[in-house]
Amino acid sequence: MGSKLLTSEAMPTQPFPRLARRPAHGLSLVEIMIMLALIGLLAATLLPHYQRYIFKTRATAATQDLTRLRQTLEERFKKTASYPAYPSGTLIDATPSARPQQLAQDFAGWIPSQGKWFTYSIASTASGYTVLATGMGSMKCTLRLDQQNQRSATGNGCGFDKW
């Protein structure tokens, strides 16, 4: 048998055709790691801003709760010429059915929208009152309103100083 010589037509164009570079499909591990690092950096930068926005929104809604509470107290004053008397720090439960009888009677129509995030309390005499909304958990914010419509916001979780 004779030896067969390979002609240029029979020889492959590349010495190792199986190792020839094919077009890449998908992403390499390095590219995926770079994308994850960028996403992590964006999340670390934006999350605190988002949290402040959420706290400020909750605090703004709590100011509306205090304003409605003030309206309830002023309606009572118009009817009886006095405010209900409560010692300092008397908590007004966000759920009307959980309130003691006198609180339930005095604040029957008042249901706060932010009862999940704030506790509401009152200190009042026949001639004046102060109502507070105090943030719970990481919500470091205390809102104050009195019969003279003096308002204040303290704590870095409010997102504002005056309202």
Buried (B, 14 or more C-beta within 10 A) or exposed (E): EEEEEEEEEEEEEEEEEEEEEEEEEEEEEEEEEEEEEEEEEEEEEEEEEEEBEBBBEBBBBBBEBBBBBBEBBBEBBEEEEEBBBBEEEBBBBBEBEEBEEEBBEBBEEBEBBBBEBBBBBBBBBEEEBBBBBBBEEEBBBBBBBBBEEEBBBEBEBBBEEEB
